[in-house]
Amino acid sequence: MNHVCYLFPGQGSQYMGMLEKVPKIASTKKFLETFQKEIGKSLDSFTEEEIQRTQYTQPILYTLSACYLHWIRENNSPPSFLAGHSLGEISALYAGGVVSFEEGLSITIYRGRIMYEVTTDTPGGMCAVIGLSIGQVHMLCKQLQKFGVAEAVNINAKNQIVISGSSEAMEQAPSLAKEMGARMCIPLKVSAPFHSSLMKPIEEKFSTFLQEFTFHDASIPIVQNVDAQPHQAASMLKYNLIQQLSHPVLWIHSIDMMASKGVREALEIGPKNVLSGLCRGTQIQCTPVESMIE
């Protein structure tokens, strides 16, 4: 029997005009109204520059994923697993009944805000390295550490790994990666070293903030980024969400784990098709929900 999983994208899936493809159903209107009330402006009023700012990107993507989730639920059986890439993990918590939509929105707004603050307190960056193995990327980071912090943080696919760290180290990364045989090393449009140890200072803030929320046990196993294992216990889900801020996203490990449990199909619940691309070459065939809407 083939099992299905729902995958929720994180930052990098945003683009201008993404609201146009969202299904026009009653729940969509409710989510967009709640978003406008909490953020203070409607989702369709953001400029291209604004949607790239992490304090806006995070609640925007969370809200759009909720819209797609309710549309897909109308015509599909529940999945066997849920998983979200970085920010997308909060969407997975909502899908699993761990938090309400409003609670998840509050969490993404706060998470986006404190992660934005890091851009001024701890300047840094990220680069996507294409064509090197994880072992080679670790060697690359070791060499970059003479310039500052450099860590492998998003293990997206066998030959697509994102590194993160201090500005000086990330500036040196493209030339050094090319010397090691990388096909590409692309600086990402972020201004902070997300998922690296440099994010450790905001973990305590995030932990304190999450104490205001009562997490519930998940109705569906959620494969979390920090250990690529399925969890349903509320306490563990909350703990791992906090740890995720300064720990690597073990994405390919999560996909392989679900494949080992019989998952062969996935739906990407959010804008674009980033996660569908990362599933190529794995045992799981992923379809972006956006492409299913006429």
KEKE-3310 file (N, C-alpha, C; in steps of 0.2 Angstrom, whole numbers, plus 5000, padded with zeros to 4 digits):
npx = (5004:5003:5009:5004:5012:5011:5019:5026:5032:5046:5054:5059:5050:5041:5034:5030:5013:5008:4996:4986:4984:4978:4966:4948:4939:4928:4936:4948:4945:4943:4955:4964:4958:4960:4974:4976:4971:4980:4992:4991:4989:4983:4986:4988:4993:5007:5023:5036:5048:5045:5039:5050:5056:5060:5052:5039:5038:5037:5024:5016:5018:5015:5001:4996:4999:4990:4978:4979:4980:4967:4959:4964:4961:4947:4945:4953:4960:4966:4984:4998:5010:5016:5027:5037:5047:5059:5053:5041:5038:5029:5017:5015:5013:5001:4993:4992:4985:4991:4992:4981:4975:4976:4985:4996:4999:5002:5014:5022:5023:5030:5042:5047:5050:5060:5070:5072:5078:5090:5097:5103:5109:5118:5125:5125:5125:5119:5123:5119:5125:5129:5132:5142:5146:5139:5150:5160:5156:5156:5170:5173:5166:5175:5187:5182:5181:5191:5189:5177:5162:5155:5144:5136:5119:5106:5101:5097:5096:5105:5115:5113:5116:5114:5124:5128:5132:5144:5146:5159:5164:5154:5155:5167:5164:5158:5170:5179:5171:5169:5183:5184:5176:5162:5147:5139:5138:5128:5124:5111:5096:5096:5099:5104:5112:5104:5098:5111:5123:5125:5112:5108:5107:5093:5085:5081:5073:5062:5058:5053:5042:5035:5030:5018:5008:4998:5003:4996:4995:5000:4988:4993:5008:5022:5036:5051:5062:5075:5079:5074:5064:5048:5036:5023:5020:5016:5025:5038:5037:5036:5048:5058:5055:5059:5073:5076:5079:5093:5099:5103:5093:5087:5083:5083:5086:5074:5065:5069:5067:5053:5050:5056:5046:5036:5030:5026:5021:5019:5012:5014:5011:5008:5015:5023:5036:5047:5050:5045:5055:5066:5063:5065:5074:5073:5063:5051:5037:5033:5020:5016:5003:4999:4999:4989:4977:4965)
npy = (4994:5011:5025:5042:5058:5075:5089:5105:5120:5131:5147:5155:5150:5160:5172:5186:5188:5176:5174:5174:5161:5154:5144:5149:5148:5146:5145:5151:5164:5167:5165:5174:5186:5185:5186:5199:5206:5204:5207:5220:5224:5220:5204:5205:5217:5218:5223:5218:5219:5219:5206:5198:5200:5193:5194:5196:5187:5174:5174:5176:5165:5154:5157:5155:5142:5136:5139:5132:5119:5117:5117:5105:5095:5094:5085:5074:5059:5058:5061:5050:5055:5071:5085:5099:5111:5119:5135:5129:5119:5124:5125:5112:5108:5115:5108:5096:5097:5102:5116:5130:5139:5152:5153:5147:5157:5168:5163:5162:5175:5181:5173:5176:5190:5190:5183:5192:5202:5197:5199:5212:5212:5200:5200:5190:5176:5165:5151:5141:5126:5117:5101:5096:5083:5078:5076:5083:5096:5098:5098:5109:5119:5118:5123:5136:5141:5148:5161:5164:5159:5144:5133:5118:5118:5116:5101:5097:5089:5075:5081:5095:5107:5118:5131:5140:5155:5167:5184:5186:5173:5168:5176:5171:5159:5155:5156:5147:5135:5132:5129:5117:5109:5111:5113:5124:5138:5147:5163:5166:5175:5181:5189:5184:5172:5159:5144:5141:5140:5153:5157:5154:5163:5168:5157:5156:5167:5163:5151:5156:5163:5153:5147:5153:5146:5132:5117:5103:5085:5078:5073:5067:5059:5069:5073:5079:5093:5093:5080:5071:5062:5054:5063:5064:5068:5082:5089:5086:5090:5104:5106:5102:5111:5123:5120:5119:5132:5134:5123:5111:5108:5093:5088:5079:5067:5066:5064:5052:5044:5044:5037:5025:5020:5017:5028:5034:5045:5062:5078:5095:5107:5123:5138:5138:5126:5121:5110:5099:5099:5095:5082:5075:5061:5054:5041:5046:5053:5070:5081:5098:5107:5119:5117:5109:5116:5124)
npz = (5000:4995:5004:5008:5010:5017:5012:5018:5012:5015:5018:5002:4994:4991:4979:4968:4965:4970:4977:4968:4963:4973:4980:4979:4992:5006:5018:5014:5013:5026:5032:5026:5030:5044:5044:5039:5049:5060:5054:5049:5036:5020:5012:4998:4996:4998:4993:4981:4986:5000:5002:5003:5015:5030:5041:5036:5026:5032:5040:5029:5020:5028:5030:5017:5015:5023:5017:5005:5011:5016:5005:4999:5008:5006:4996:4998:5006:5023:5026:5028:5035:5040:5036:5037:5029:5038:5041:5037:5045:5055:5049:5047:5060:5062:5053:5059:5070:5081:5085:5083:5069:5071:5082:5076:5067:5075:5080:5069:5066:5077:5076:5064:5066:5077:5070:5060:5068:5071:5059:5061:5073:5072:5059:5044:5032:5019:5008:4994:4990:4976:4969:4977:4988:5005:5013:5007:5008:5021:5023:5015:5024:5034:5029:5027:5040:5044:5041:5048:5056:5048:5043:5038:5035:5029:5023:5010:4998:4990:4983:4985:4996:5009:5016:5030:5039:5046:5038:5032:5030:5021:5010:5005:5001:4988:4978:4984:4985:4971:4968:4974:4966:4965:4956:4957:4968:4976:4983:4995:4995:5009:5025:5036:5047:5046:5055:5059:5072:5076:5078:5090:5101:5100:5104:5117:5119:5110:5115:5128:5123:5117:5128:5131:5124:5122:5116:5107:5106:5091:5078:5067:5063:5064:5055:5060:5058:5065:5069:5059:5062:5066:5076:5089:5101:5111:5119:5114:5101:5103:5109:5099:5089:5094:5095:5082:5077:5078:5073:5060:5046:5042:5029:5017:5024:5031:5020:5015:5027:5028:5015:5018:5026:5018:5010:4995:4988:4988:4992:4989:4999:4997:4990:4974:4969:4975:4985:4978:4968:4976:4979:4968:4961:4973:4982:4983:4974:4971:4971:4967:4975:4970:4956:4953:4953:4944)
capx = (5000:5007:5007:5005:5014:5010:5025:5025:5038:5048:5056:5061:5044:5037:5035:5024:5007:5006:4990:4981:4983:4975:4959:4943:4935:4926:4941:4953:4943:4944:4963:4966:4955:4964:4981:4976:4969:4986:4998:4989:4988:4981:4991:4989:4996:5014:5028:5041:5054:5042:5038:5057:5058:5058:5046:5033:5038:5035:5017:5013:5019:5011:4994:4995:4999:4984:4973:4980:4978:4960:4957:4966:4957:4941:4945:4959:4961:4972:4991:5002:5015:5017:5033:5038:5054:5061:5046:5035:5036:5024:5012:5014:5010:4994:4989:4992:4980:4995:4990:4976:4978:4978:4991:5002:5000:5006:5021:5026:5025:5035:5048:5050:5052:5066:5075:5074:5082:5097:5101:5106:5114:5123:5125:5128:5122:5118:5124:5117:5131:5126:5136:5146:5143:5139:5157:5164:5153:5159:5177:5172:5165:5181:5191:5179:5181:5197:5186:5172:5157:5152:5141:5131:5113:5100:5103:5091:5096:5112:5120:5111:5116:5115:5128:5126:5138:5146:5146:5165:5165:5150:5158:5173:5162:5158:5176:5182:5167:5171:5189:5183:5172:5155:5144:5137:5138:5124:5122:5104:5094:5094:5104:5106:5114:5098:5099:5117:5124:5124:5105:5107:5104:5086:5082:5078:5067:5057:5056:5049:5036:5030:5027:5011:5004:4997:5003:4992:4998:4998:4984:4996:5015:5026:5043:5054:5069:5081:5081:5071:5060:5041:5034:5016:5019:5016:5031:5043:5036:5038:5056:5061:5053:5064:5080:5077:5082:5100:5101:5102:5087:5089:5077:5084:5085:5066:5061:5071:5064:5046:5051:5057:5039:5031:5028:5028:5018:5018:5009:5018:5005:5010:5016:5029:5037:5053:5050:5044:5061:5070:5061:5068:5079:5071:5058:5044:5035:5030:5016:5014:4996:4997:4999:4982:4972:4964)
capy = (5000:5017:5030:5049:5063:5082:5093:5112:5124:5137:5153:5153:5148:5166:5176:5190:5185:5169:5174:5173:5154:5151:5142:5153:5144:5150:5145:5155:5171:5168:5165:5181:5191:5185:5188:5206:5209:5203:5210:5227:5225:5214:5200:5207:5224:5218:5224:5212:5219:5217:5198:5195:5202:5187:5196:5196:5181:5169:5173:5175:5158:5150:5158:5152:5135:5134:5140:5126:5113:5116:5115:5098:5091:5093:5079:5069:5056:5061:5058:5046:5059:5078:5087:5105:5113:5125:5138:5125:5115:5127:5123:5105:5108:5117:5103:5090:5099:5104:5123:5132:5143:5159:5152:5146:5163:5172:5160:5163:5182:5182:5169:5181:5196:5189:5181:5198:5206:5194:5202:5218:5210:5195:5199:5184:5174:5158:5149:5135:5123:5112:5097:5093:5078:5081:5076:5088:5102:5098:5100:5116:5123:5118:5128:5143:5143:5153:5168:5165:5153:5141:5126:5115:5119:5113:5095:5097:5083:5072:5086:5102:5108:5125:5132:5146:5157:5174:5187:5185:5166:5167:5180:5167:5152:5153:5154:5141:5129:5131:5126:5110:5106:5112:5115:5131:5140:5153:5166:5166:5182:5182:5193:5181:5165:5155:5137:5140:5141:5160:5159:5151:5168:5169:5152:5157:5171:5159:5146:5160:5165:5147:5145:5155:5142:5125:5112:5097:5080:5078:5068:5063:5060:5075:5072:5086:5094:5092:5073:5067:5057:5056:5064:5066:5071:5089:5092:5085:5094:5111:5106:5102:5117:5128:5118:5120:5138:5134:5116:5109:5105:5086:5087:5073:5062:5066:5061:5045:5040:5042:5032:5018:5018:5016:5034:5035:5051:5068:5084:5101:5112:5129:5141:5136:5119:5120:5104:5094:5098:5092:5075:5071:5057:5050:5036:5049:5058:5075:5085:5104:5108:5124:5115:5105:5121:5127)
capz = (5000:4995:5008:5005:5015:5015:5013:5018:5011:5019:5014:4996:4989:4989:4973:4967:4962:4972:4980:4962:4962:4979:4979:4982:4996:5012:5023:5012:5015:5034:5034:5023:5035:5050:5042:5038:5056:5064:5051:5048:5029:5016:5009:4991:4996:4999:4987:4980:4991:5007:5003:5004:5022:5034:5046:5032:5022:5037:5041:5022:5018:5033:5028:5010:5015:5026:5012:5001:5015:5017:4998:4997:5012:5004:4991:4999:5013:5027:5024:5034:5038:5039:5037:5034:5028:5042:5043:5035:5051:5059:5045:5048:5067:5061:5049:5063:5075:5087:5086:5079:5064:5074:5086:5072:5064:5080:5081:5063:5066:5082:5074:5059:5069:5080:5065:5057:5072:5070:5054:5063:5079:5070:5051:5041:5026:5017:5001:4992:4986:4971:4966:4981:4993:5012:5016:5004:5010:5028:5021:5013:5030:5039:5027:5028:5047:5045:5040:5053:5057:5042:5044:5033:5039:5025:5019:5005:4993:4991:4980:4986:5003:5010:5021:5034:5044:5046:5032:5029:5027:5016:5004:5002:4999:4981:4975:4987:4983:4964:4968:4976:4961:4965:4950:4958:4975:4975:4989:4995:4997:5016:5028:5043:5046:5048:5056:5061:5079:5077:5080:5097:5106:5100:5106:5124:5117:5106:5120:5132:5119:5116:5134:5131:5120:5124:5111:5108:5103:5084:5075:5062:5064:5060:5054:5062:5054:5069:5069:5054:5065:5067:5083:5090:5108:5111:5122:5110:5095:5104:5110:5092:5085:5097:5093:5074:5075:5077:5070:5053:5043:5039:5024:5013:5029:5032:5015:5015:5032:5026:5010:5022:5029:5012:5007:4988:4985:4992:4990:4992:5001:4997:4983:4970:4968:4978:4988:4973:4965:4980:4979:4962:4963:4979:4980:4983:4969:4975:4966:4970:4974:4965:4949:4953:4953:4937)
cpx = (5004:5004:5008:5007:5012:5016:5024:5031:5039:5050:5060:5056:5040:5039:5029:5019:5005:4999:4984:4979:4979:4968:4954:4938:4934:4932:4947:4952:4945:4951:4965:4964:4959:4971:4981:4975:4976:4992:4997:4989:4987:4987:4993:4992:5003:5018:5032:5046:5051:5041:5045:5059:5055:5052:5039:5033:5035:5027:5013:5013:5015:5003:4992:4995:4993:4978:4973:4978:4971:4957:4958:4963:4950:4940:4950:4958:4967:4979:4993:5007:5014:5024:5034:5045:5055:5054:5040:5033:5030:5017:5010:5011:5002:4990:4988:4988:4984:4993:4985:4979:4980:4984:4997:5004:5004:5013:5025:5028:5030:5042:5051:5053:5059:5071:5077:5079:5089:5101:5105:5111:5119:5122:5128:5124:5122:5120:5122:5123:5128:5132:5142:5143:5143:5146:5161:5162:5156:5166:5177:5171:5171:5186:5189:5180:5187:5194:5180:5168:5155:5150:5136:5124:5106:5102:5098:5090:5104:5117:5118:5111:5118:5119:5126:5132:5139:5147:5153:5166:5160:5152:5164:5170:5161:5164:5179:5178:5169:5178:5189:5179:5165:5153:5142:5137:5134:5122:5115:5102:5091:5100:5105:5108:5109:5101:5107:5118:5124:5117:5104:5104:5097:5082:5078:5072:5061:5054:5051:5042:5032:5027:5019:5006:5004:4997:4999:4996:4995:4993:4987:5004:5018:5033:5047:5061:5075:5083:5078:5067:5053:5039:5027:5016:5021:5023:5037:5043:5038:5046:5060:5060:5058:5071:5081:5080:5089:5103:5100:5095:5088:5083:5078:5083:5077:5063:5063:5068:5057:5046:5052:5050:5034:5028:5031:5026:5018:5015:5012:5012:5008:5012:5022:5030:5044:5054:5049:5051:5066:5069:5063:5074:5078:5065:5051:5043:5031:5026:5014:5007:4994:4996:4992:4976:4971:4963)
cpy = (5006:5022:5037:5053:5070:5086:5101:5116:5129:5143:5151:5151:5154:5169:5180:5187:5179:5169:5173:5166:5151:5150:5147:5149:5148:5151:5150:5162:5172:5169:5172:5186:5191:5187:5196:5209:5209:5207:5218:5229:5219:5210:5202:5214:5224:5219:5218:5212:5217:5209:5195:5196:5196:5188:5195:5189:5175:5168:5173:5168:5153:5151:5155:5145:5132:5134:5134:5119:5112:5114:5107:5093:5089:5087:5074:5065:5059:5057:5054:5050:5066:5080:5094:5107:5120:5129:5133:5120:5117:5125:5116:5104:5110:5111:5097:5091:5101:5111:5125:5137:5150:5158:5151:5153:5168:5169:5162:5171:5184:5179:5174:5187:5195:5186:5187:5202:5203:5197:5209:5216:5205:5195:5193:5182:5167:5157:5142:5132:5117:5108:5094:5088:5081:5081:5081:5095:5103:5101:5107:5121:5123:5123:5135:5146:5148:5160:5169:5158:5151:5134:5124:5114:5116:5107:5094:5091:5081:5077:5093:5103:5115:5126:5139:5149:5165:5177:5186:5178:5165:5170:5175:5161:5151:5152:5148:5134:5127:5127:5119:5106:5106:5115:5123:5132:5147:5156:5167:5173:5182:5186:5191:5174:5160:5147:5136:5141:5148:5162:5157:5157:5169:5163:5153:5162:5167:5154:5150:5161:5159:5145:5147:5151:5134:5120:5106:5091:5080:5072:5064:5064:5065:5073:5079:5086:5092:5085:5069:5061:5059:5057:5066:5069:5078:5092:5091:5089:5101:5111:5107:5108:5123:5126:5119:5127:5138:5127:5115:5106:5099:5084:5080:5067:5061:5062:5053:5041:5039:5037:5025:5016:5017:5022:5034:5041:5056:5074:5090:5106:5119:5132:5137:5128:5117:5113:5098:5093:5094:5084:5071:5067:5053:5045:5039:5054:5063:5080:5092:5105:5114:5122:5111:5110:5125:5134)
cpz = (5000:5000:5005:5011:5012:5017:5013:5017:5015:5015:5008:4991:4988:4983:4972:4963:4964:4975:4974:4961:4968:4978:4982:4985:5002:5017:5021:5014:5022:5035:5032:5028:5041:5049:5042:5045:5060:5061:5050:5041:5026:5013:5002:4990:4997:4992:4986:4985:4998:5008:5004:5011:5026:5039:5043:5028:5026:5038:5034:5020:5022:5031:5022:5011:5019:5021:5007:5005:5015:5010:4997:5002:5010:4999:4992:5006:5017:5025:5030:5038:5036:5040:5034:5034:5032:5044:5042:5041:5055:5055:5046:5055:5066:5058:5054:5069:5082:5089:5081:5074:5067:5078:5082:5068:5069:5081:5075:5063:5071:5079:5068:5061:5073:5076:5061:5061:5072:5065:5056:5069:5077:5062:5049:5034:5025:5010:5000:4987:4982:4968:4970:4986:5000:5015:5013:5006:5018:5028:5019:5019:5034:5036:5027:5035:5048:5044:5045:5053:5050:5044:5039:5037:5035:5021:5015:5001:4994:4988:4980:4993:5004:5016:5024:5038:5043:5039:5028:5026:5021:5009:5001:4999:4992:4977:4978:4985:4975:4964:4970:4971:4961:4958:4951:4966:4975:4982:4989:4997:5004:5019:5035:5042:5049:5049:5058:5069:5081:5079:5087:5102:5106:5102:5112:5123:5114:5111:5125:5129:5119:5122:5135:5127:5122:5118:5112:5104:5096:5082:5070:5063:5060:5060:5055:5059:5058:5069:5064:5056:5066:5074:5083:5097:5108:5114:5118:5103:5097:5105:5103:5088:5087:5094:5086:5072:5074:5075:5063:5051:5039:5034:5020:5018:5031:5027:5014:5021:5030:5020:5013:5025:5024:5009:5000:4985:4990:4988:4993:4993:5002:4990:4980:4970:4971:4981:4983:4969:4969:4981:4973:4964:4969:4977:4981:4978:4972:4969:4970:4969:4970:4958:4948:4952:4947:4937)
residu = (MET:ASN:HIS:VAL:CYS:TYR:LEU:PHE:PRO:GLY:GLN:GLY:SER:GLN:TYR:MET:GLY:MET:LEU:GLU:LYS:VAL:PRO:LYS:ILE:ALA:SER:THR:LYS:LYS:PHE:LEU:GLU:THR:PHE:GLN:LYS:GLU:ILE:GLY:LYS:SER:LEU:ASP:SER:PHE:THR:GLU:GLU:GLU:ILE:GLN:ARG:THR:GLN:TYR:THR:GLN:PRO:ILE:LEU:TYR:THR:LEU:SER:ALA:CYS:TYR:LEU:HIS:TRP:ILE:ARG:GLU:ASN:ASN:SER:PRO:PRO:SER:PHE:LEU:ALA:GLY:HIS:SER:LEU:GLY:GLU:ILE:SER:ALA:LEU:TYR:ALA:GLY:GLY:VAL:VAL:SER:PHE:GLU:GLU:GLY:LEU:SER:ILE:THR:ILE:TYR:ARG:GLY:ARG:ILE:MET:TYR:GLU:VAL:THR:THR:ASP:THR:PRO:GLY:GLY:MET:CYS:ALA:VAL:ILE:GLY:LEU:SER:ILE:GLY:GLN:VAL:HIS:MET:LEU:CYS:LYS:GLN:LEU:GLN:LYS:PHE:GLY:VAL:ALA:GLU:ALA:VAL:ASN:ILE:ASN:ALA:LYS:ASN:GLN:ILE:VAL:ILE:SER:GLY:SER:SER:GLU:ALA:MET:GLU:GLN:ALA:PRO:SER:LEU:ALA:LYS:GLU:MET:GLY:ALA:ARG:MET:CYS:ILE:PRO:LEU:LYS:VAL:SER:ALA:PRO:PHE:HIS:SER:SER:LEU:MET:LYS:PRO:ILE:GLU:GLU:LYS:PHE:SER:THR:PHE:LEU:GLN:GLU:PHE:THR:PHE:HIS:ASP:ALA:SER:ILE:PRO:ILE:VAL:GLN:ASN:VAL:ASP:ALA:GLN:PRO:HIS:GLN:ALA:ALA:SER:MET:LEU:LYS:TYR:ASN:LEU:ILE:GLN:GLN:LEU:SER:HIS:PRO:VAL:LEU:TRP:ILE:HIS:SER:ILE:ASP:MET:MET:ALA:SER:LYS:GLY:VAL:ARG:GLU:ALA:LEU:GLU:ILE:GLY:PRO:LYS:ASN:VAL:LEU:SER:GLY:LEU:CYS:ARG:GLY:THR:GLN:ILE:GLN:CYS:THR:PRO:VAL:GLU:SER:MET:ILE:GLU)
# end
